[in-house]
Amino acid sequence: MFDFDMLGLSPTLLTAIKQAGYDQPTPIQNQAIPLALDGHDVMGLAQTGTGKTAAFGLPLAEMLLNDPGRPDPKCVKALILAPTRELVNQIAENLKLYVKGSRLKVGTVVGGQSINNQIRFLARGIDILVATPGRLIDLMDRRAVRLDQAKFLVLDEADQMLDMGFIHALRRIAPELGTPRQTMLFSATMPKQMEELSAAYLTNPRRVQVAPPGKPADKVTQSLHFVPKTEKPVKLRELLNRHPDTLSLVFSRTKHGAEKLMKGLVKDGYNAASIHGNKSQNQRDRAIKGFREGAVKILVATDVAARGIDIPDVRTVYNYDLPEVPDNYVHRIGRTARAGKDGEAIAFCCAEEVGLLNQIEKVMKKDIPVASGRKPEEVKVDKPTRGGGGRRGGRPQGKPAGVGAPSGNRRRRSRKPAA
């Protein structure tokens, strides 16, 4: 494996990443960084926790360091889009480590925070802007930001953008960027629509794939407990008690379910907090900060957190409820076994979730080892048309609405995606 100093990075970046504790590049970094530095559009596929942020962040920083001059007021030089607030913040934290000691400035815009503060810092211009699509469009509508000087676009966790309905926002944002531009798309899974997204927004991309799509990290030990829905709380407490001093991340399918589960744990004496869409950004930030620092031992979350928590000390991920989107299982369990550490992923499955389990195992192309219980007969349940962490209703499967080259001769009225 090559050292970072053999990938063509400048001494400024090499010093910064060495201070950040980076030693050897991961496979995705080893392959993607030279291609990006050569100016190619890149489509990167790799498991969660394998260093995708550095795979696009380091070459992006390198190319901006070689681009003299500061951005004009209200302008950005590079734009990174991510589907959730947590992921935006995580990407920005990493980027700030990479550009430490350089002239480059990194900023974020997400919903749930003061838009006036965001307008003020954008007025000075920014080198790298990391944003959720919804809030970025709000700022574009207010003429607080211009994208015509941005010659670099990164779509991180693009598969979740598709699933969350952000394709319409992307159609609005992409034509505003400068041309020619370099585009990089990164994801941990490869749904069928990703090829269409790549064809629409990337030019002759180089594909980098270090593991089959849908394959979880090698160091994650998976297990499955067949348990009736009413007995899940008891089973969770039984397992949590095995390692009371380690960090555990518990995934619930709904916002209401996550909050109810967290309050029940707290009532029983567990040190728990929750993050979901009904929490303010400050509440979510405080919960993640407490979890990262170990003040909170159990974090209960909906899938809003599956792409934005990069905490190497998470020992166990519990799928208290199985996700309705199979790929989200891979992203959830990717929150453990990060930075080369071992981790454990424990899933609960009741009769109503057998169909979801079958879909997950089909995506992974393997069965999850059974630790207890017997597989019940599948119980069919009606899926909600909206919410619950699944795909938005009203869209047929197959080609997603809006995938294709942006066009000005056809406009659709669509609900603005949440920031």
Long-range contacts (C-beta under 8 A, 24 or more apart in sequence): 1-25, 1-30, 2-30, 7-33, 7-34, 7-37, 7-58, 8-33, 8-34, 8-37, 8-62, 9-33, 9-58, 9-62, 10-62, 10-65, 12-65, 12-101, 12-102, 13-58, 13-61, 13-62, 13-65, 13-98, 13-99, 13-102, 15-101, 16-97, 16-98, 16-99, 16-100, 16-101, 16-102, 17-54, 17-58, 17-97, 17-98, 19-97, 19-100, 20-97, 20-98, 20-100, 22-54, 25-51, 25-54, 26-50, 26-51, 26-54, 26-55, 26-210, 27-210, 28-52, 28-55, 28-208, 28-210, 29-54, 29-55, 29-58, 31-208, 31-210, 32-56, 32-59, 32-184, 32-208, 33-58, 33-59, 35-206, 35-208, 36-60, 36-63, 36-182, 36-184, 37-62, 37-63, 39-182, 40-182, 40-204, 40-205, 40-206, 41-182, 41-183, 41-184, 41-202, 41-203, 41-204, 41-205, 41-206, 42-184, 42-185, 42-186, 42-205, 42-206, 42-208, 43-184, 43-185, 43-186, 43-198, 43-202, 43-205, 43-206, 43-207, 43-208, 44-184, 44-185, 44-186, 44-187, 44-207, 44-208, 44-209, 45-186, 45-187, 45-188, 45-189, 45-190, 45-207, 45-208, 45-209, 45-210, 45-211, 45-213, 46-186, 46-188, 46-208, 46-209, 46-210, 46-211, 47-188, 47-210, 47-211, 47-215, 47-216, 47-217, 47-330, 47-334, 48-188, 48-217, 48-307, 48-330, 48-331, 48-334, 48-335, 48-338, 49-217, 49-310, 49-334, 49-335, 49-337, 49-338, 49-339, 50-210, 50-211, 50-217, 52-156, 52-186, 52-188, 53-90, 53-91, 53-94, 53-95, 53-156, 54-94, 54-98, 55-186, 55-208, 56-80, 56-154, 56-156, 56-184, 56-186, 57-91, 57-94, 57-95, 57-98, 58-98, 60-128, 60-152, 60-154, 60-184, 61-95, 61-98, 61-99, 61-102, 61-104, 61-128, 63-152, 63-182, 64-104, 64-127, 64-128, 64-152, 65-102, 65-103, 65-104, 70-103, 70-125, 70-127, 71-125, 71-126, 71-127, 71-149, 72-125, 72-146, 72-149, 73-123, 73-124, 73-125, 74-122, 74-123, 74-125, 74-143, 74-144, 74-145, 74-146, 75-125, 75-126, 75-145, 75-146, 75-147, 75-148, 75-149, 75-150, 76-122, 76-125, 76-126, 76-127, 76-128, 76-129, 76-145, 76-146, 76-147, 76-149, 76-150, 77-126, 77-127, 77-128, 77-149, 77-150, 77-151, 77-152, 78-127, 78-128, 78-129, 78-150, 78-151, 78-152, 78-153, 78-154, 79-129, 79-131, 79-136, 79-147, 79-150, 79-152, 79-153, 79-154, 79-173, 79-177, 80-128, 80-129, 80-130, 80-131, 80-153, 80-154, 80-156, 81-131, 81-132, 81-133, 81-136, 81-153, 81-154, 81-155, 81-156, 81-161, 81-166, 81-170, 81-173, 82-130, 82-131, 82-132, 82-156, 82-157, 82-307, 82-308, 83-132, 83-133, 83-157, 83-160, 83-161, 83-164, 83-166, 83-307, 84-132, 84-160, 84-304, 84-305, 84-307, 84-308, 85-110, 85-111, 85-112, 85-132, 85-281, 85-284, 85-304, 85-308, 85-419, 86-275, 86-284, 86-288, 86-304, 86-305, 86-307, 86-308, 86-309, 87-156, 87-157, 87-307, 87-308, 88-130, 88-131, 88-132, 88-308, 89-285, 89-308, 90-308, 90-309, 90-310, 91-130, 91-156, 92-130, 94-310, 95-128, 95-130, 99-127, 99-128, 103-127, 104-128, 106-130, 109-135, 109-136, 109-139, 109-145, 110-135, 110-281, 110-419, 111-135, 111-138, 111-281, 111-418, 111-419, 112-280, 112-281, 112-282, 112-284, 112-419, 113-281, 115-139, 115-142, 118-144, 119-144, 132-419, 133-161, 133-166, 133-169, 133-170, 133-173, 133-417, 133-419, 134-166, 134-169, 134-416, 134-417, 134-418, 134-419, 135-419, 136-169, 136-173, 137-169, 137-172, 137-173, 137-416, 138-419, 140-172, 140-173, 140-176, 146-176, 147-173, 147-176, 147-177, 147-178, 148-176, 148-177, 148-178, 149-178, 150-177, 150-178, 150-181, 151-177, 151-178, 151-180, 151-181, 151-182, 152-181, 152-182, 152-183, 152-184, 153-177, 153-181, 153-182, 153-183, 153-184, 153-201, 154-183, 154-184, 154-185, 154-186, 155-183, 155-184, 155-185, 155-186, 155-197, 155-201, 156-186, 156-187, 157-186, 157-187, 157-188, 157-307, 157-331, 158-185, 158-186, 158-187, 158-194, 158-197, 159-187, 159-188, 159-189, 159-190, 159-191, 159-194, 159-327, 160-187, 160-307, 160-331, 162-191, 162-193, 162-194, 162-197, 162-400, 162-403, 163-191, 163-325, 163-327, 163-391, 164-392, 164-417, 165-392, 165-395, 165-415, 165-417, 166-417, 167-197, 167-400, 167-401, 167-402, 167-403, 168-401, 168-402, 168-412, 168-414, 168-417, 169-416, 169-417, 170-201, 170-402, 171-402, 171-406, 174-201, 174-406, 175-406, 175-408, 188-213, 188-327, 188-330, 188-331, 188-334, 189-213, 189-214, 189-327, 189-330, 189-331, 189-363, 190-214, 191-327, 192-398, 193-399, 193-400, 193-403, 196-399, 196-400, 196-403, 196-404, 197-403, 200-403, 200-404, 200-405, 200-406, 212-365, 214-326, 214-327, 214-330, 214-363, 214-364, 214-365, 215-330, 215-364, 215-365, 216-330, 216-333, 216-334, 216-345, 216-364, 217-333, 217-334, 217-337, 217-338, 217-343, 218-337, 219-337, 219-340, 219-341, 219-342, 219-343, 220-333, 220-334, 220-336, 220-337, 220-343, 220-344, 220-345, 221-342, 221-343, 221-344, 221-345, 222-333, 222-344, 222-345, 222-346, 222-347, 222-368, 222-369, 223-344, 223-345, 223-346, 223-347, 223-368, 223-369, 223-370, 223-371, 224-346, 224-347, 224-348, 224-349, 224-357, 224-368, 224-369, 224-370, 224-371, 225-346, 225-347, 225-348, 225-349, 225-370, 225-371, 225-372, 225-373, 226-349, 226-350, 226-370, 226-372, 226-373, 226-374, 226-375, 226-376, 227-348, 227-349, 227-350, 227-372, 227-373, 228-350, 228-351, 229-350, 229-351, 229-352, 232-320, 232-348, 232-350, 233-261, 233-264, 235-348, 236-318, 236-320, 236-348, 237-265, 237-268, 237-270, 239-316, 239-318, 239-346, 240-270, 240-298, 243-315, 243-316, 244-297, 245-297, 246-297, 246-313, 246-315, 246-316, 247-291, 247-294, 247-297, 247-298, 247-299, 247-311, 247-313, 247-314, 247-315, 247-316, 248-297, 248-298, 248-299, 248-314, 248-315, 248-316, 248-317, 248-318, 249-291, 249-298, 249-299, 249-301, 249-305, 249-309, 249-314, 249-316, 249-317, 249-318, 249-335, 249-336, 250-298, 250-299, 250-300, 250-301, 250-317, 250-318, 250-320, 251-300, 251-301, 251-302, 251-303, 251-305, 251-306, 251-317, 251-318, 251-319, 251-320, 251-321, 251-323, 251-332, 252-276, 252-300, 252-301, 252-302, 252-320, 252-321, 253-302, 253-321, 253-322, 253-323, 253-324, 253-388, 253-389, 254-302, 254-321, 254-387, 254-388, 254-389, 255-302, 257-321, 258-300, 258-301, 258-302, 259-300, 261-300, 261-320, 262-298, 262-300, 265-298, 265-300, 270-297, 270-298, 271-295, 271-296, 271-297, 271-298, 272-296, 272-297, 272-298, 272-299, 272-300, 273-298, 273-299, 273-300, 274-299, 274-300, 274-301, 275-299, 275-300, 275-301, 275-302, 275-304, 275-305, 276-301, 276-302, 276-304, 277-302, 277-304, 277-418, 302-389, 303-328, 303-331, 303-332, 303-389, 305-335, 306-331, 306-332, 306-334, 306-335, 307-331, 309-335, 310-338, 311-335, 311-338, 312-338, 312-339, 312-341, 313-341, 314-338, 314-343, 315-343, 315-344, 316-343, 316-344, 316-345, 316-346, 317-343, 317-344, 317-345, 317-346, 318-346, 318-347, 318-348, 319-345, 319-346, 319-347, 319-348, 320-348, 321-348, 321-353, 322-347, 322-348, 322-349, 322-353, 322-356, 322-357, 322-360, 323-356, 323-360, 323-389, 324-356, 324-383, 324-388, 324-389, 324-390, 324-391, 325-389, 325-390, 325-391, 326-356, 326-359, 326-360, 326-362, 326-363, 327-363, 328-389, 329-360, 329-363, 329-364, 330-363, 330-364, 346-371, 349-375, 350-376, 351-376, 351-377, 351-378, 351-379, 352-379, 352-381, 354-378, 354-379, 355-380, 355-381
